């Protein structure tokens, strides 16, 4: 995600969850989200076989 896309996402989510982000903190939130996206990119790129379910599925 590009920085402008991350900024738009942060703005949209803050409106949806009704959690305003003060202007003084907005860039920090964007920077942290970009860091999280970079750190998780390798994990998200791993293709899992359907048999490799990460957790059991609850069936009542």
HUVEN-V230415 format. One record per pair of residues at least 12 apart in sequence whose ideal C-beta (glycine too) atoms are under 7 Angstrom apart, sorted by the first residue. I is the first residue (numbers start at 0). J is the second residue. D is the distance in Angstrom with one decimal. If there is no record, write none. Layout:
i=I j=J d=D
i=I j=J d=D
This chain:
i=0 j=36 d=6.0
i=2 j=29 d=6.6
i=2 j=33 d=6.8
i=5 j=29 d=5.2
i=5 j=32 d=5.5
i=5 j=33 d=5.6
i=6 j=29 d=5.4
i=9 j=25 d=6.9
i=9 j=28 d=5.4
i=9 j=29 d=5.6
i=9 j=32 d=6.4
